[in-house]
Amino acid sequence: MRDSIVSFLSPSSEARYLLLHGDAGAMLRQFPPACVHTVMTSPPYWKQREYASDSVLGNEPTVEEYVTHLVSIMQEAGRVLRDDGSLWLNIGDTYRGKNLSGVPWRVALALQERGWILRNAIVWDKVKGNPCNAKDKLRNLYEFVFHLVKQEKYYYDLDPIRNPPGQPYYKNGQIVTPTGVSGVKYRRQIQQSTELSDDEKRAALAALDEALRKVESGEMPDFRMIIRGTQRTAHSDSPRYSGRADEMQKHGFCILPYHKKGTKPGDVWRVIPEDRWRTDSHFAVYPVELCERPIKATCPPGGIVLDPFVGTGTTVVAALQLHRRGIGIDASEEYLQVARERIAQTAAQTASYQLELDL
């Protein structure tokens, strides 16, 4: 098995994916250190879903034992992960009796205690959760996706995951930004301000006109304006903590331009759970779409994505579709058989697409 892993990881290997049957922790120990770019996984949840009988994780008697077990596997995954790599961990919570266990944050905090840096706690809004018959609590419609790294500097490409900028339009002969900024409100606030000097007002109006000109010419997709005495700075009014506050004190205003390639995604993702492959015996709902932003942002093109709990192959499918390579591990041969069929189909489709591009 180790020979197969080393062969796949070789720079000369043309293989696009590798599926391994076995216990995640034991299999990871056969990997050389620092050999994959991204780990993206959704491990079995504790006492929440029915998994194959050969899956050990998730069947622990107590939540503390589950956390300890999962964290030990993630530590081994961290050894396999490159120093500039990322770990993305999707994990749901569990009620025992009527008590919500807090499993996701128990795991995240335990990983922090072991040296991991938690960069984001993404809320996965599943949009259409399962029916809930309880009459004394709300429906559970979200799970967490934690983004963790090993060091402060790591590979992260924001541009491929930006939200595309909208298009400006004209209203009553005036340019209006995609979010509705025409400048009328800002212009009135500047002219009526009792906080700005005459010179500051002239400078603010000129800056506003220039910002609108840039929107019209396509140099800037959108902007906001902060005017002394009207809007407050986002973080602090003290120049010690905010560069914008310093600019406000010096000039009385500042222009906040949007990035020309689009806005940064937020940490709440509305993604409908997987249902296409639910004719098999796998009960997870982890969808391909949930993997797309993590892989695009933290695995370079041609890099390797690893899922230690690959199930029916979702992470590897996403990796192949995004022209990365994928490794999947699972304790269930039954699930892996579904994954093989699914991934082979995806590999054939992406190979045909690449052939068309080459032609």
Short mmCIF file of the C-alpha atoms (twelve columns), coordinates in Angstrom:
data_MODEL
# 
_entry.id   MODEL 
# 
loop_
_atom_site.group_PDB 
_atom_site.id 
_atom_site.type_symbol 
_atom_site.label_atom_id 
_atom_site.label_alt_id 
_atom_site.label_comp_id 
_atom_site.label_asym_id 
_atom_site.label_seq_id 
_atom_site.Cartn_x 
_atom_site.Cartn_y 
_atom_site.Cartn_z 
_atom_site.pdbx_PDB_model_num 
ATOM 1   C CA . MET A 1   0.000   0.000  0.000   1 
ATOM 2   C CA . ARG A 2   2.802   2.432  0.873   1 
ATOM 3   C CA . ASP A 3   4.381   1.805  -2.529  1 
ATOM 4   C CA . SER A 4   1.100   2.757  -4.245  1 
ATOM 5   C CA . ILE A 5   0.928   5.959  -2.225  1 
ATOM 6   C CA . VAL A 6   4.533   6.933  -2.945  1 
ATOM 7   C CA . SER A 7   4.060   6.147  -6.630  1 
ATOM 8   C CA . PHE A 8   0.965   8.344  -6.840  1 
ATOM 9   C CA . LEU A 9   2.734   11.209 -5.064  1 
ATOM 10  C CA . SER A 10  5.706   11.081 -7.416  1 
ATOM 11  C CA . PRO A 11  6.035   14.205 -9.617  1 
ATOM 12  C CA . SER A 12  6.228   11.906 -12.631 1 
ATOM 13  C CA . SER A 13  2.912   10.191 -11.848 1 
ATOM 14  C CA . GLU A 14  0.138   10.753 -14.377 1 
ATOM 15  C CA . ALA A 15  -2.532  9.204  -12.138 1 
ATOM 16  C CA . ARG A 16  -5.284  11.662 -11.270 1 
ATOM 17  C CA . TYR A 17  -6.795  9.942  -8.245  1 
ATOM 18  C CA . LEU A 18  -6.127  7.220  -5.695  1 
ATOM 19  C CA . LEU A 19  -8.667  5.458  -3.473  1 
ATOM 20  C CA . LEU A 20  -7.503  3.521  -0.403  1 
ATOM 21  C CA . HIS A 21  -9.482  1.086  1.733   1 
ATOM 22  C CA . GLY A 22  -8.693  1.096  5.432   1 
ATOM 23  C CA . ASP A 23  -8.802  2.928  8.727   1 
ATOM 24  C CA . ALA A 24  -8.020  6.613  8.202   1 
ATOM 25  C CA . GLY A 25  -5.423  6.904  10.961  1 
ATOM 26  C CA . ALA A 26  -3.605  3.717  9.952   1 
ATOM 27  C CA . MET A 27  -3.592  4.649  6.271   1 
ATOM 28  C CA . LEU A 28  -2.349  8.190  6.923   1 
ATOM 29  C CA . ARG A 29  0.629   6.804  8.822   1 
ATOM 30  C CA . GLN A 30  1.808   5.211  5.572   1 
ATOM 31  C CA . PHE A 31  2.054   8.619  3.847   1 
ATOM 32  C CA . PRO A 32  5.307   10.569 3.741   1 
ATOM 33  C CA . PRO A 33  5.191   13.940 5.538   1 
ATOM 34  C CA . ALA A 34  4.111   17.218 3.888   1 
ATOM 35  C CA . CYS A 35  2.935   15.670 0.627   1 
ATOM 36  C CA . VAL A 36  -0.582  17.051 0.009   1 
ATOM 37  C CA . HIS A 37  -1.747  20.628 -0.507  1 
ATOM 38  C CA . THR A 38  -5.237  20.497 0.980   1 
ATOM 39  C CA . VAL A 39  -7.195  18.214 3.291   1 
ATOM 40  C CA . MET A 40  -10.945 18.517 2.795   1 
ATOM 41  C CA . THR A 41  -13.157 16.135 4.711   1 
ATOM 42  C CA . SER A 42  -16.461 15.452 6.420   1 
ATOM 43  C CA . PRO A 43  -15.814 12.703 8.980   1 
ATOM 44  C CA . PRO A 44  -18.527 10.484 10.458  1 
ATOM 45  C CA . TYR A 45  -20.534 12.480 12.982  1 
ATOM 46  C CA . TRP A 46  -20.830 11.253 16.548  1 
ATOM 47  C CA . LYS A 47  -23.941 9.184  17.270  1 
ATOM 48  C CA . GLN A 48  -25.888 10.978 14.562  1 
ATOM 49  C CA . ARG A 49  -25.999 8.826  11.448  1 
ATOM 50  C CA . GLU A 50  -25.881 5.178  10.538  1 
ATOM 51  C CA . TYR A 51  -22.583 4.291  8.899   1 
ATOM 52  C CA . ALA A 52  -21.207 0.999  7.709   1 
ATOM 53  C CA . SER A 53  -20.320 -1.442 10.483  1 
ATOM 54  C CA . ASP A 54  -16.604 -1.226 9.680   1 
ATOM 55  C CA . SER A 55  -16.527 2.513  10.429  1 
ATOM 56  C CA . VAL A 56  -15.144 2.978  13.950  1 
ATOM 57  C CA . LEU A 57  -15.173 6.770  14.219  1 
ATOM 58  C CA . GLY A 58  -18.579 8.053  15.291  1 
ATOM 59  C CA . ASN A 59  -19.495 5.051  17.446  1 
ATOM 60  C CA . GLU A 60  -17.573 6.057  20.587  1 
ATOM 61  C CA . PRO A 61  -19.490 5.763  23.891  1 
ATOM 62  C CA . THR A 62  -18.873 9.413  24.868  1 
ATOM 63  C CA . VAL A 63  -18.419 12.691 23.037  1 
ATOM 64  C CA . GLU A 64  -15.038 13.148 24.748  1 
ATOM 65  C CA . GLU A 65  -13.793 9.883  23.261  1 
ATOM 66  C CA . TYR A 66  -15.091 10.891 19.833  1 
ATOM 67  C CA . VAL A 67  -13.288 14.244 19.977  1 
ATOM 68  C CA . THR A 68  -10.051 12.606 21.096  1 
ATOM 69  C CA . HIS A 69  -10.294 10.002 18.323  1 
ATOM 70  C CA . LEU A 70  -11.071 12.524 15.577  1 
ATOM 71  C CA . VAL A 71  -8.394  14.966 16.717  1 
ATOM 72  C CA . SER A 72  -5.774  12.199 16.674  1 
ATOM 73  C CA . ILE A 73  -6.667  11.455 13.041  1 
ATOM 74  C CA . MET A 74  -6.576  15.149 12.128  1 
ATOM 75  C CA . GLN A 75  -3.140  15.416 13.731  1 
ATOM 76  C CA . GLU A 76  -1.956  12.637 11.440  1 
ATOM 77  C CA . ALA A 77  -3.567  14.432 8.503   1 
ATOM 78  C CA . GLY A 78  -1.639  17.522 9.588   1 
ATOM 79  C CA . ARG A 79  1.611   15.590 9.347   1 
ATOM 80  C CA . VAL A 80  0.728   14.643 5.768   1 
ATOM 81  C CA . LEU A 81  -0.296  18.222 4.926   1 
ATOM 82  C CA . ARG A 82  2.299   20.628 3.547   1 
ATOM 83  C CA . ASP A 83  3.349   23.430 5.876   1 
ATOM 84  C CA . ASP A 84  1.587   25.958 3.597   1 
ATOM 85  C CA . GLY A 85  -1.483  23.746 3.244   1 
ATOM 86  C CA . SER A 86  -5.017  23.977 4.623   1 
ATOM 87  C CA . LEU A 87  -7.389  21.671 6.468   1 
ATOM 88  C CA . TRP A 88  -11.121 22.105 5.853   1 
ATOM 89  C CA . LEU A 89  -13.262 20.177 8.315   1 
ATOM 90  C CA . ASN A 90  -17.035 19.877 7.906   1 
ATOM 91  C CA . ILE A 91  -18.682 18.604 11.045  1 
ATOM 92  C CA . GLY A 92  -22.205 18.579 12.451  1 
ATOM 93  C CA . ASP A 93  -23.542 18.504 15.984  1 
ATOM 94  C CA . THR A 94  -25.491 15.885 17.915  1 
ATOM 95  C CA . TYR A 95  -28.247 15.897 20.539  1 
ATOM 96  C CA . ARG A 96  -27.952 13.404 23.392  1 
ATOM 97  C CA . GLY A 97  -31.204 13.338 25.222  1 
ATOM 98  C CA . LYS A 98  -32.293 16.954 24.790  1 
ATOM 99  C CA . ASN A 99  -28.803 18.376 25.174  1 
ATOM 100 C CA . LEU A 100 -26.890 19.733 22.166  1 
ATOM 101 C CA . SER A 101 -23.364 18.356 22.552  1 
ATOM 102 C CA . GLY A 102 -21.360 21.171 20.968  1 
ATOM 103 C CA . VAL A 103 -19.254 18.679 19.009  1 
ATOM 104 C CA . PRO A 104 -17.934 21.018 16.283  1 
ATOM 105 C CA . TRP A 105 -16.490 23.564 18.678  1 
ATOM 106 C CA . ARG A 106 -15.121 20.881 20.984  1 
ATOM 107 C CA . VAL A 107 -13.142 19.564 18.008  1 
ATOM 108 C CA . ALA A 108 -12.056 23.003 16.776  1 
ATOM 109 C CA . LEU A 109 -10.842 24.108 20.204  1 
ATOM 110 C CA . ALA A 110 -9.020  20.822 20.732  1 
ATOM 111 C CA . LEU A 111 -7.206  21.325 17.425  1 
ATOM 112 C CA . GLN A 112 -6.278  24.878 18.415  1 
ATOM 113 C CA . GLU A 113 -4.807  23.540 21.635  1 
ATOM 114 C CA . ARG A 114 -2.589  21.289 19.533  1 
ATOM 115 C CA . GLY A 115 -1.188  24.167 17.498  1 
ATOM 116 C CA . TRP A 116 -3.627  24.555 14.627  1 
ATOM 117 C CA . ILE A 117 -4.618  28.104 13.603  1 
ATOM 118 C CA . LEU A 118 -8.356  28.535 13.032  1 
ATOM 119 C CA . ARG A 119 -8.839  30.988 10.153  1 
ATOM 120 C CA . ASN A 120 -12.583 30.727 9.579   1 
ATOM 121 C CA . ALA A 121 -15.640 29.048 11.027  1 
ATOM 122 C CA . ILE A 122 -17.943 28.885 8.007   1 
ATOM 123 C CA . VAL A 123 -21.645 28.355 8.576   1 
ATOM 124 C CA . TRP A 124 -23.010 25.970 5.969   1 
ATOM 125 C CA . ASP A 125 -26.664 26.975 5.555   1 
ATOM 126 C CA . LYS A 126 -28.193 23.812 4.103   1 
ATOM 127 C CA . VAL A 127 -31.285 25.734 2.963   1 
ATOM 128 C CA . LYS A 128 -33.593 22.729 3.234   1 
ATOM 129 C CA . GLY A 129 -32.926 20.798 6.422   1 
ATOM 130 C CA . ASN A 130 -34.628 17.587 7.462   1 
ATOM 131 C CA . PRO A 131 -38.120 17.722 8.986   1 
ATOM 132 C CA . CYS A 132 -38.147 18.200 12.750  1 
ATOM 133 C CA . ASN A 133 -41.002 16.891 14.882  1 
ATOM 134 C CA . ALA A 134 -39.776 18.385 18.169  1 
ATOM 135 C CA . LYS A 135 -42.222 20.934 19.568  1 
ATOM 136 C CA . ASP A 136 -39.771 22.615 21.944  1 
ATOM 137 C CA . LYS A 137 -36.831 23.613 19.702  1 
ATOM 138 C CA . LEU A 138 -36.053 25.138 16.303  1 
ATOM 139 C CA . ARG A 139 -35.045 23.193 13.210  1 
ATOM 140 C CA . ASN A 140 -31.324 22.629 12.689  1 
ATOM 141 C CA . LEU A 141 -30.393 24.029 9.273   1 
ATOM 142 C CA . TYR A 142 -26.645 24.560 9.434   1 
ATOM 143 C CA . GLU A 143 -23.320 22.863 10.012  1 
ATOM 144 C CA . PHE A 144 -19.802 24.214 10.427  1 
ATOM 145 C CA . VAL A 145 -16.888 24.066 8.027   1 
ATOM 146 C CA . PHE A 146 -13.667 24.961 9.849   1 
ATOM 147 C CA . HIS A 147 -10.646 26.258 7.946   1 
ATOM 148 C CA . LEU A 148 -7.429  25.474 9.818   1 
ATOM 149 C CA . VAL A 149 -3.780  25.978 8.908   1 
ATOM 150 C CA . LYS A 150 -0.420  24.989 10.368  1 
ATOM 151 C CA . GLN A 151 1.335   28.348 10.133  1 
ATOM 152 C CA . GLU A 152 0.497   32.029 9.694   1 
ATOM 153 C CA . LYS A 153 1.596   32.156 6.046   1 
ATOM 154 C CA . TYR A 154 -0.032  29.620 3.756   1 
ATOM 155 C CA . TYR A 155 -1.205  29.219 0.175   1 
ATOM 156 C CA . TYR A 156 -4.423  31.144 -0.436  1 
ATOM 157 C CA . ASP A 157 -5.675  32.406 -3.798  1 
ATOM 158 C CA . LEU A 158 -8.692  34.622 -3.216  1 
ATOM 159 C CA . ASP A 159 -9.362  35.660 -6.817  1 
ATOM 160 C CA . PRO A 160 -10.909 32.371 -8.060  1 
ATOM 161 C CA . ILE A 161 -13.566 32.482 -5.332  1 
ATOM 162 C CA . ARG A 162 -14.519 36.146 -5.456  1 
ATOM 163 C CA . ASN A 163 -18.129 37.031 -6.125  1 
ATOM 164 C CA . PRO A 164 -18.187 38.497 -9.644  1 
ATOM 165 C CA . PRO A 165 -18.814 42.254 -9.623  1 
ATOM 166 C CA . GLY A 166 -22.194 43.465 -10.793 1 
ATOM 167 C CA . GLN A 167 -22.674 45.948 -13.608 1 
ATOM 168 C CA . PRO A 168 -23.376 49.663 -13.134 1 
ATOM 169 C CA . TYR A 169 -26.452 51.161 -14.756 1 
ATOM 170 C CA . TYR A 170 -27.929 54.550 -15.529 1 
ATOM 171 C CA . LYS A 171 -30.887 56.128 -13.755 1 
ATOM 172 C CA . ASN A 172 -32.173 59.571 -14.710 1 
ATOM 173 C CA . GLY A 173 -29.022 60.055 -16.735 1 
ATOM 174 C CA . GLN A 174 -26.700 59.337 -13.789 1 
ATOM 175 C CA . ILE A 175 -24.381 56.379 -13.308 1 
ATOM 176 C CA . VAL A 176 -25.380 54.087 -10.447 1 
ATOM 177 C CA . THR A 177 -23.141 51.371 -8.979  1 
ATOM 178 C CA . PRO A 178 -24.329 47.727 -8.794  1 
ATOM 179 C CA . THR A 179 -25.244 48.248 -5.118  1 
ATOM 180 C CA . GLY A 180 -27.209 51.433 -5.818  1 
ATOM 181 C CA . VAL A 181 -24.688 54.198 -5.086  1 
ATOM 182 C CA . SER A 182 -25.467 57.213 -7.287  1 
ATOM 183 C CA . GLY A 183 -23.588 59.787 -5.231  1 
ATOM 184 C CA . VAL A 184 -26.721 61.864 -4.561  1 
ATOM 185 C CA . LYS A 185 -26.860 61.000 -0.865  1 
ATOM 186 C CA . TYR A 186 -23.121 61.469 -0.330  1 
ATOM 187 C CA . ARG A 187 -23.175 64.783 -2.198  1 
ATOM 188 C CA . ARG A 188 -25.988 66.105 -0.007  1 
ATOM 189 C CA . GLN A 189 -24.223 64.943 3.170   1 
ATOM 190 C CA . ILE A 190 -21.010 66.687 2.126   1 
ATOM 191 C CA . GLN A 191 -22.762 69.951 1.238   1 
ATOM 192 C CA . GLN A 192 -24.780 70.005 4.469   1 
ATOM 193 C CA . SER A 193 -21.917 68.926 6.741   1 
ATOM 194 C CA . THR A 194 -21.013 71.086 9.714   1 
ATOM 195 C CA . GLU A 195 -17.942 68.946 10.409  1 
ATOM 196 C CA . LEU A 196 -16.065 69.645 7.155   1 
ATOM 197 C CA . SER A 197 -14.261 72.838 6.243   1 
ATOM 198 C CA . ASP A 198 -14.937 74.447 2.854   1 
ATOM 199 C CA . ASP A 199 -11.660 73.053 1.511   1 
ATOM 200 C CA . GLU A 200 -12.545 69.570 2.791   1 
ATOM 201 C CA . LYS A 201 -15.976 69.799 1.173   1 
ATOM 202 C CA . ARG A 202 -14.445 70.694 -2.196  1 
ATOM 203 C CA . ALA A 203 -11.962 67.829 -1.904  1 
ATOM 204 C CA . ALA A 204 -14.694 65.380 -0.887  1 
ATOM 205 C CA . LEU A 205 -16.937 66.356 -3.812  1 
ATOM 206 C CA . ALA A 206 -14.013 66.009 -6.233  1 
ATOM 207 C CA . ALA A 207 -13.184 62.569 -4.820  1 
ATOM 208 C CA . LEU A 208 -16.821 61.508 -5.152  1 
ATOM 209 C CA . ASP A 209 -16.935 62.635 -8.786  1 
ATOM 210 C CA . GLU A 210 -13.712 60.763 -9.485  1 
ATOM 211 C CA . ALA A 211 -15.055 57.589 -7.881  1 
ATOM 212 C CA . LEU A 212 -18.219 57.768 -10.024 1 
ATOM 213 C CA . ARG A 213 -16.063 58.369 -13.111 1 
ATOM 214 C CA . LYS A 214 -14.055 55.235 -12.344 1 
ATOM 215 C CA . VAL A 215 -17.251 53.205 -11.973 1 
ATOM 216 C CA . GLU A 216 -18.494 54.484 -15.322 1 
ATOM 217 C CA . SER A 217 -15.199 53.710 -17.064 1 
ATOM 218 C CA . GLY A 218 -14.956 50.226 -15.537 1 
ATOM 219 C CA . GLU A 219 -11.864 51.005 -13.448 1 
ATOM 220 C CA . MET A 220 -13.717 50.377 -10.182 1 
ATOM 221 C CA . PRO A 221 -16.820 48.169 -9.765  1 
ATOM 222 C CA . ASP A 222 -18.294 49.887 -6.703  1 
ATOM 223 C CA . PHE A 223 -17.419 51.965 -3.644  1 
ATOM 224 C CA . ARG A 224 -18.555 53.377 -0.337  1 
ATOM 225 C CA . MET A 225 -17.751 56.767 1.161   1 
ATOM 226 C CA . ILE A 226 -17.176 57.671 4.805   1 
ATOM 227 C CA . ILE A 227 -17.698 61.317 5.733   1 
ATOM 228 C CA . ARG A 228 -16.657 62.802 9.060   1 
ATOM 229 C CA . GLY A 229 -19.646 63.324 11.319  1 
ATOM 230 C CA . THR A 230 -21.967 61.281 9.110   1 
ATOM 231 C CA . GLN A 231 -20.667 57.718 8.843   1 
ATOM 232 C CA . ARG A 232 -18.421 56.009 11.318  1 
ATOM 233 C CA . THR A 233 -15.306 54.027 10.482  1 
ATOM 234 C CA . ALA A 234 -15.776 50.283 10.462  1 
ATOM 235 C CA . HIS A 235 -13.392 49.363 13.272  1 
ATOM 236 C CA . SER A 236 -12.427 52.378 15.365  1 
ATOM 237 C CA . ASP A 237 -12.384 56.167 15.393  1 
ATOM 238 C CA . SER A 238 -8.818  56.081 16.706  1 
ATOM 239 C CA . PRO A 239 -5.967  56.413 14.146  1 
ATOM 240 C CA . ARG A 240 -4.010  54.075 16.392  1 
ATOM 241 C CA . TYR A 241 -6.273  51.181 15.375  1 
ATOM 242 C CA . SER A 242 -7.684  52.273 12.018  1 
ATOM 243 C CA . GLY A 243 -5.997  53.671 8.926   1 
ATOM 244 C CA . ARG A 244 -9.385  54.936 7.796   1 
ATOM 245 C CA . ALA A 245 -9.766  56.908 11.022  1 
ATOM 246 C CA . ASP A 246 -6.399  58.540 10.323  1 
ATOM 247 C CA . GLU A 247 -7.557  59.466 6.816   1 
ATOM 248 C CA . MET A 248 -10.801 60.874 8.227   1 
ATOM 249 C CA . GLN A 249 -8.918  63.087 10.677  1 
ATOM 250 C CA . LYS A 250 -6.597  64.394 7.966   1 
ATOM 251 C CA . HIS A 251 -9.075  64.882 5.113   1 
ATOM 252 C CA . GLY A 252 -12.572 64.573 6.569   1 
ATOM 253 C CA . PHE A 253 -13.569 61.681 4.305   1 
ATOM 254 C CA . CYS A 254 -12.327 58.524 2.623   1 
ATOM 255 C CA . ILE A 255 -13.381 56.458 -0.381  1 
ATOM 256 C CA . LEU A 256 -13.630 52.679 0.101   1 
ATOM 257 C CA . PRO A 257 -13.254 51.041 -3.317  1 
ATOM 258 C CA . TYR A 258 -14.478 47.512 -4.024  1 
ATOM 259 C CA . HIS A 259 -11.963 45.104 -5.510  1 
ATOM 260 C CA . LYS A 260 -12.041 45.180 -9.306  1 
ATOM 261 C CA . LYS A 261 -12.320 41.375 -9.485  1 
ATOM 262 C CA . GLY A 262 -15.289 41.201 -7.134  1 
ATOM 263 C CA . THR A 263 -16.078 40.972 -3.455  1 
ATOM 264 C CA . LYS A 264 -14.669 38.481 -1.003  1 
ATOM 265 C CA . PRO A 265 -17.093 35.681 -0.073  1 
ATOM 266 C CA . GLY A 266 -18.558 35.766 3.393   1 
ATOM 267 C CA . ASP A 267 -18.500 33.028 6.002   1 
ATOM 268 C CA . VAL A 268 -22.119 31.915 5.522   1 
ATOM 269 C CA . TRP A 269 -22.549 29.596 2.534   1 
ATOM 270 C CA . ARG A 270 -25.963 28.618 1.212   1 
ATOM 271 C CA . VAL A 271 -25.421 25.192 -0.330  1 
ATOM 272 C CA . ILE A 272 -28.134 22.597 -0.856  1 
ATOM 273 C CA . PRO A 273 -27.122 19.128 0.446   1 
ATOM 274 C CA . GLU A 274 -26.213 16.313 -1.919  1 
ATOM 275 C CA . ASP A 275 -29.077 14.139 -3.100  1 
ATOM 276 C CA . ARG A 276 -28.032 12.767 -6.489  1 
ATOM 277 C CA . TRP A 277 -26.180 9.785  -5.039  1 
ATOM 278 C CA . ARG A 278 -28.649 8.906  -2.333  1 
ATOM 279 C CA . THR A 279 -29.738 5.624  -3.952  1 
ATOM 280 C CA . ASP A 280 -26.731 4.008  -2.263  1 
ATOM 281 C CA . SER A 281 -26.409 3.161  1.435   1 
ATOM 282 C CA . HIS A 282 -24.368 6.251  2.342   1 
ATOM 283 C CA . PHE A 283 -26.320 8.645  4.542   1 
ATOM 284 C CA . ALA A 284 -24.121 11.752 4.414   1 
ATOM 285 C CA . VAL A 285 -25.289 14.840 2.508   1 
ATOM 286 C CA . TYR A 286 -21.891 16.456 1.889   1 
ATOM 287 C CA . PRO A 287 -22.120 18.091 -1.585  1 
ATOM 288 C CA . VAL A 288 -19.560 18.806 -4.305  1 
ATOM 289 C CA . GLU A 289 -20.409 22.508 -4.203  1 
ATOM 290 C CA . LEU A 290 -19.278 22.729 -0.575  1 
ATOM 291 C CA . CYS A 291 -15.785 21.637 -1.664  1 
ATOM 292 C CA . GLU A 292 -15.364 24.086 -4.510  1 
ATOM 293 C CA . ARG A 293 -14.315 27.273 -2.701  1 
ATOM 294 C CA . PRO A 294 -11.870 25.506 -0.349  1 
ATOM 295 C CA . ILE A 295 -10.178 23.673 -3.214  1 
ATOM 296 C CA . LYS A 296 -10.013 26.701 -5.509  1 
ATOM 297 C CA . ALA A 297 -8.592  28.920 -2.766  1 
ATOM 298 C CA . THR A 298 -6.122  26.619 -1.019  1 
ATOM 299 C CA . CYS A 299 -5.017  23.961 -3.513  1 
ATOM 300 C CA . PRO A 300 -3.015  25.202 -6.505  1 
ATOM 301 C CA . PRO A 301 -3.987  23.901 -9.964  1 
ATOM 302 C CA . GLY A 302 -2.550  20.417 -10.353 1 
ATOM 303 C CA . GLY A 303 -2.143  20.082 -6.575  1 
ATOM 304 C CA . ILE A 304 -3.317  17.201 -4.412  1 
ATOM 305 C CA . VAL A 305 -6.475  17.151 -2.295  1 
ATOM 306 C CA . LEU A 306 -6.839  14.465 0.399   1 
ATOM 307 C CA . ASP A 307 -10.023 13.247 2.067   1 
ATOM 308 C CA . PRO A 308 -9.418  10.731 4.888   1 
ATOM 309 C CA . PHE A 309 -13.173 9.956  5.039   1 
ATOM 310 C CA . VAL A 310 -14.039 10.038 1.356   1 
ATOM 311 C CA . GLY A 311 -17.318 8.092  1.536   1 
ATOM 312 C CA . THR A 312 -18.875 8.044  -1.920  1 
ATOM 313 C CA . GLY A 313 -16.103 10.236 -3.325  1 
ATOM 314 C CA . THR A 314 -17.452 13.783 -3.182  1 
ATOM 315 C CA . THR A 315 -14.138 15.513 -2.408  1 
ATOM 316 C CA . VAL A 316 -12.231 13.641 -5.104  1 
ATOM 317 C CA . VAL A 317 -14.987 14.365 -7.620  1 
ATOM 318 C CA . ALA A 318 -14.702 18.071 -6.819  1 
ATOM 319 C CA . ALA A 319 -10.903 17.938 -7.090  1 
ATOM 320 C CA . LEU A 320 -11.044 16.329 -10.524 1 
ATOM 321 C CA . GLN A 321 -13.650 18.772 -11.782 1 
ATOM 322 C CA . LEU A 322 -11.364 21.627 -10.696 1 
ATOM 323 C CA . HIS A 323 -8.303  20.036 -12.359 1 
ATOM 324 C CA . ARG A 324 -6.601  18.969 -9.169  1 
ATOM 325 C CA . ARG A 325 -5.617  15.448 -8.142  1 
ATOM 326 C CA . GLY A 326 -7.393  13.573 -5.387  1 
ATOM 327 C CA . ILE A 327 -6.753  10.916 -2.742  1 
ATOM 328 C CA . GLY A 328 -9.583  9.308  -0.818  1 
ATOM 329 C CA . ILE A 329 -9.512  6.942  2.169   1 
ATOM 330 C CA . ASP A 330 -12.468 5.115  3.640   1 
ATOM 331 C CA . ALA A 331 -13.039 2.211  6.016   1 
ATOM 332 C CA . SER A 332 -16.046 0.997  4.017   1 
ATOM 333 C CA . GLU A 333 -15.429 -1.060 0.902   1 
ATOM 334 C CA . GLU A 334 -19.121 -0.648 0.086   1 
ATOM 335 C CA . TYR A 335 -18.823 3.138  -0.018  1 
ATOM 336 C CA . LEU A 336 -15.564 2.967  -1.954  1 
ATOM 337 C CA . GLN A 337 -17.183 0.888  -4.662  1 
ATOM 338 C CA . VAL A 338 -19.747 3.647  -5.210  1 
ATOM 339 C CA . ALA A 339 -16.903 6.186  -5.141  1 
ATOM 340 C CA . ARG A 340 -14.954 4.254  -7.784  1 
ATOM 341 C CA . GLU A 341 -17.875 4.282  -10.187 1 
ATOM 342 C CA . ARG A 342 -18.679 7.915  -9.526  1 
ATOM 343 C CA . ILE A 343 -15.079 9.130  -9.751  1 
ATOM 344 C CA . ALA A 344 -14.334 7.119  -12.887 1 
ATOM 345 C CA . GLN A 345 -17.279 8.803  -14.568 1 
ATOM 346 C CA . THR A 346 -16.046 12.236 -13.474 1 
ATOM 347 C CA . ALA A 347 -12.460 11.457 -14.527 1 
ATOM 348 C CA . ALA A 348 -13.638 10.492 -18.008 1 
ATOM 349 C CA . GLN A 349 -15.686 13.671 -18.326 1 
ATOM 350 C CA . THR A 350 -12.884 15.958 -17.149 1 
ATOM 351 C CA . ALA A 351 -10.348 14.185 -19.381 1 
ATOM 352 C CA . SER A 352 -12.594 14.797 -22.391 1 
ATOM 353 C CA . TYR A 353 -12.916 18.451 -21.398 1 
ATOM 354 C CA . GLN A 354 -9.139  18.779 -21.091 1 
ATOM 355 C CA . LEU A 355 -8.708  17.168 -24.496 1 
ATOM 356 C CA . GLU A 356 -11.066 19.737 -26.005 1 
ATOM 357 C CA . LEU A 357 -9.058  22.536 -24.391 1 
ATOM 358 C CA . ASP A 358 -5.793  21.130 -25.738 1 
ATOM 359 C CA . LEU A 359 -7.228  20.893 -29.224 1 
# 
